[in-house]
């Protein structure tokens, strides 16, 4: 995607996103959460499986965001999987993740222009 098709936007204040929380950014349809080491992650708000909203159905587990509707596990890279009762991992459809950064007291994400609110 060319640089002109994306722009840095503030998606949350740093203090709003605690480790373990999932914060919705409704006007962009993304969620913001932190990994166990405090790194922010910005991804689509909807699970690609059955469109559950991850700010409602999502739970942070270390460095993964889990959709509790059907237990899809999302890495901060967007890779997804499920784990069955025997511990076997099955790869699932990935979720979109947006490059992000934390500057001073805010979290910004590189969001495609077409997702910008009008």
ROFIRO-432106 format. One line per 2 residues: for each residue x, y, z of N, C-alpha, C. Coordinates in nm, 2 decimals. Layout:
N
X:Y:Z:X:Y:Z:X:Y:Z | ...
This chain:
118
0.09:-0.12:0.00:0.00:0.00:0.00:0.09:0.12:0.00 | 0.07:0.21:-0.10:0.16:0.33:-0.10:0.14:0.42:0.02
0.24:0.49:0.06:0.23:0.58:0.18:0.12:0.68:0.18 | 0.08:0.72:0.06:-0.03:0.82:0.05:-0.17:0.76:0.08
-0.17:0.63:0.09:-0.30:0.56:0.11:-0.32:0.53:0.26 | -0.23:0.57:0.35:-0.24:0.55:0.49:-0.19:0.68:0.56
-0.24:0.69:0.69:-0.20:0.81:0.77:-0.20:0.77:0.91 | -0.11:0.83:0.99:-0.11:0.81:1.14:-0.22:0.88:1.20
-0.30:0.81:1.28:-0.41:0.87:1.36:-0.40:0.83:1.50 | -0.44:0.91:1.59:-0.45:0.88:1.73:-0.57:0.79:1.75
-0.55:0.67:1.81:-0.66:0.57:1.84:-0.70:0.56:1.98 | -0.61:0.61:2.07:-0.64:0.60:2.22:-0.53:0.68:2.29
-0.57:0.73:2.41:-0.48:0.78:2.50:-0.41:0.66:2.57 | -0.28:0.68:2.59:-0.20:0.57:2.66:-0.26:0.52:2.79
-0.31:0.61:2.87:-0.37:0.57:3.00:-0.50:0.49:2.99 | -0.56:0.50:2.87:-0.69:0.42:2.85:-0.67:0.27:2.83
-0.55:0.24:2.79:-0.52:0.10:2.74:-0.43:0.03:2.84 | -0.49:-0.03:2.94:-0.41:-0.11:3.04:-0.38:-0.25:2.99
-0.28:-0.31:3.05:-0.25:-0.45:3.01:-0.37:-0.53:3.06 | -0.42:-0.61:2.97:-0.54:-0.69:2.99:-0.67:-0.64:2.94
-0.67:-0.51:2.90:-0.79:-0.45:2.86:-0.80:-0.45:2.70 | -0.92:-0.44:2.65:-0.94:-0.43:2.50:-1.03:-0.31:2.49
-0.97:-0.21:2.42:-1.04:-0.08:2.40:-1.09:-0.06:2.26 | -1.22:-0.04:2.25:-1.28:-0.01:2.11:-1.25:0.13:2.06
-1.23:0.14:1.93:-1.21:0.27:1.86:-1.32:0.26:1.75 | -1.44:0.29:1.79:-1.56:0.27:1.71:-1.55:0.34:1.57
-1.51:0.46:1.57:-1.51:0.54:1.45:-1.41:0.48:1.34 | -1.32:0.39:1.39:-1.22:0.33:1.30:-1.25:0.18:1.28
-1.34:0.12:1.37:-1.37:-0.02:1.38:-1.25:-0.10:1.40 | -1.17:-0.06:1.50:-1.05:-0.13:1.54:-1.05:-0.14:1.70
-0.97:-0.23:1.75:-0.95:-0.23:1.90:-0.80:-0.21:1.93 | -0.78:-0.17:2.05:-0.64:-0.15:2.09:-0.62:-0.23:2.22
-0.51:-0.30:2.23:-0.48:-0.38:2.35:-0.33:-0.38:2.37 | -0.28:-0.43:2.48:-0.14:-0.44:2.51:-0.10:-0.58:2.54
0.02:-0.62:2.49:0.08:-0.75:2.52:0.12:-0.75:2.67 | 0.17:-0.87:2.71:0.21:-0.88:2.85:0.33:-0.79:2.89
0.40:-0.75:2.79:0.51:-0.66:2.82:0.48:-0.51:2.80 | 0.35:-0.49:2.77:0.30:-0.35:2.76:0.30:-0.29:2.62
0.34:-0.36:2.52:0.34:-0.31:2.38:0.20:-0.30:2.33 | 0.17:-0.19:2.27:0.03:-0.17:2.21:0.01:-0.25:2.08
-0.11:-0.29:2.06:-0.14:-0.36:1.93:-0.28:-0.31:1.89 | -0.29:-0.28:1.76:-0.42:-0.23:1.70:-0.46:-0.32:1.59
-0.58:-0.38:1.60:-0.63:-0.47:1.50:-0.77:-0.45:1.47 | -0.82:-0.51:1.37:-0.97:-0.51:1.33:-1.05:-0.54:1.46
-1.16:-0.48:1.47:-1.25:-0.50:1.59:-1.33:-0.62:1.58 | -1.34:-0.68:1.46:-1.43:-0.79:1.43:-1.35:-0.92:1.41
-1.39:-1.03:1.48:-1.33:-1.16:1.45:-1.37:-1.21:1.31 | -1.27:-1.25:1.23:-1.31:-1.30:1.10:-1.39:-1.42:1.09
-1.41:-1.49:1.21:-1.49:-1.62:1.21:-1.64:-1.59:1.20 | -1.69:-1.52:1.29:-1.84:-1.49:1.29:-1.87:-1.35:1.33
-1.77:-1.26:1.31:-1.79:-1.12:1.32:-1.81:-1.07:1.46 | -1.78:-1.14:1.56:-1.79:-1.10:1.70:-1.70:-0.98:1.73
-1.75:-0.88:1.80:-1.68:-0.76:1.83:-1.58:-0.79:1.95 | -1.45:-0.77:1.92:-1.35:-0.81:2.01:-1.34:-0.72:2.14
-1.40:-0.61:2.13:-1.40:-0.53:2.26:-1.50:-0.58:2.36 | -1.60:-0.66:2.31:-1.70:-0.73:2.39:-1.66:-0.87:2.42
-1.62:-0.95:2.31:-1.59:-1.09:2.32:-1.44:-1.12:2.34 | -1.36:-1.02:2.33:-1.21:-1.05:2.34:-1.16:-1.04:2.48
-1.06:-1.13:2.50:-0.99:-1.13:2.63:-0.84:-1.14:2.60 | -0.76:-1.06:2.66:-0.61:-1.07:2.64:-0.56:-1.18:2.73
-0.47:-1.27:2.66:-0.40:-1.38:2.73:-0.26:-1.37:2.70 | -0.18:-1.30:2.78:-0.04:-1.28:2.75:-0.02:-1.19:2.63
0.03:-1.26:2.52:0.06:-1.19:2.39:-0.04:-1.22:2.29 | -0.16:-1.27:2.33:-0.26:-1.31:2.23:-0.40:-1.24:2.28
-0.48:-1.21:2.18:-0.62:-1.17:2.20:-0.71:-1.29:2.16 | -0.79:-1.33:2.25:-0.87:-1.45:2.23:-1.02:-1.40:2.21
-1.08:-1.45:2.11:-1.22:-1.42:2.09:-1.30:-1.54:2.16 | -1.37:-1.50:2.26:-1.44:-1.60:2.35:-1.56:-1.66:2.29
-1.60:-1.61:2.17:-1.72:-1.67:2.10:-1.69:-1.81:2.06 | -1.57:-1.83:2.00:-1.53:-1.97:1.96:-1.38:-2.00:1.98
-1.32:-1.91:2.07:-1.19:-1.94:2.11:-1.08:-1.93:2.01 | -1.10:-1.84:1.91:-0.99:-1.81:1.82:-0.89:-1.73:1.89
-0.76:-1.76:1.86:-0.65:-1.69:1.93:-0.57:-1.61:1.83 | -0.56:-1.48:1.85:-0.49:-1.39:1.76:-0.36:-1.34:1.81
-0.25:-1.36:1.74:-0.12:-1.31:1.77:-0.12:-1.17:1.73 | -0.02:-1.09:1.79:-0.01:-0.95:1.75:0.03:-0.93:1.61
0.07:-1.04:1.54:0.10:-1.03:1.39:-0.02:-1.05:1.31 | -0.14:-1.09:1.37:-0.26:-1.11:1.30:-0.29:-1.26:1.27
-0.18:-1.34:1.29:-0.20:-1.49:1.27:-0.30:-1.54:1.37 | -0.39:-1.63:1.33:-0.49:-1.69:1.41:-0.49:-1.84:1.42
-0.53:-1.89:1.53:-0.54:-2.04:1.55:-0.64:-2.07:1.65 | -0.68:-2.20:1.66:-0.75:-2.26:1.77:-0.67:-2.37:1.82
-0.70:-2.41:1.95:-0.63:-2.53:2.01:-0.74:-2.62:2.06 | -0.73:-2.75:2.01:-0.84:-2.84:2.05:-0.80:-2.91:2.19
-0.89:-2.99:2.23:-0.87:-3.05:2.37:-0.74:-3.13:2.38 | -0.69:-3.18:2.27:-0.56:-3.26:2.28:-0.44:-3.17:2.27
-0.47:-3.04:2.25:-0.36:-2.94:2.24:-0.31:-2.92:2.10 | -0.38:-2.98:2.00:-0.34:-2.95:1.86:-0.38:-2.82:1.82
-0.29:-2.75:1.75:-0.32:-2.61:1.70:-0.36:-2.62:1.56 | -0.47:-2.55:1.52:-0.52:-2.54:1.38:-0.51:-2.40:1.34
-0.45:-2.37:1.23:-0.44:-2.23:1.18:-0.58:-2.19:1.13 | -0.61:-2.06:1.15:-0.74:-2.00:1.11:-0.71:-1.88:1.03
-0.82:-1.82:0.98:-0.81:-1.69:0.90:-0.74:-1.58:0.98 | -0.65:-1.51:0.93:-0.59:-1.40:1.00:-0.68:-1.28:1.02
-0.64:-1.19:1.11:-0.71:-1.07:1.13:-0.61:-0.95:1.09 | -0.67:-0.84:1.04:-0.58:-0.73:1.00:-0.53:-0.66:1.12
-0.40:-0.63:1.12:-0.33:-0.56:1.23:-0.27:-0.44:1.16 | -0.27:-0.33:1.24:-0.22:-0.20:1.19:-0.10:-0.16:1.27
0.00:-0.12:1.19:0.13:-0.07:1.25:0.09:0.04:1.35 | 0.15:0.03:1.47:0.12:0.14:1.57:0.24:0.18:1.64
0.23:0.29:1.71:0.34:0.35:1.79:0.28:0.42:1.91 | 0.36:0.44:2.01:0.32:0.51:2.13:0.41:0.63:2.14
0.34:0.75:2.14:0.42:0.88:2.14:0.36:0.95:2.26 | 0.45:0.99:2.35:0.41:1.07:2.47:0.29:1.00:2.54
0.17:1.06:2.53:0.06:1.01:2.60:-0.05:0.95:2.51 | -0.01:0.91:2.39:-0.11:0.86:2.30:-0.06:0.74:2.22
-0.16:0.66:2.17:-0.12:0.55:2.08:-0.18:0.59:1.94 | -0.09:0.58:1.84:-0.13:0.61:1.70:-0.12:0.48:1.62
-0.20:0.48:1.52:-0.19:0.36:1.42:-0.19:0.41:1.28 | -0.13:0.34:1.20:-0.12:0.37:1.05:-0.24:0.31:0.99
-0.34:0.39:0.97:-0.48:0.35:0.92:-0.50:0.38:0.77 | -0.55:0.29:0.69:-0.58:0.32:0.55:-0.68:0.43:0.54
-0.66:0.52:0.45:-0.74:0.64:0.43:-0.89:0.60:0.41 | -0.91:0.49:0.34:-1.06:0.45:0.32:-1.13:0.41:0.45
-1.06:0.39:0.56:-1.12:0.36:0.68:-1.14:0.48:0.77 | -1.10:0.60:0.72:-1.11:0.72:0.80:-1.26:0.76:0.80
-1.30:0.81:0.92:-1.44:0.86:0.93:-1.46:0.98:0.85 | -1.57:1.00:0.79:-1.59:1.12:0.71:-1.65:1.24:0.79
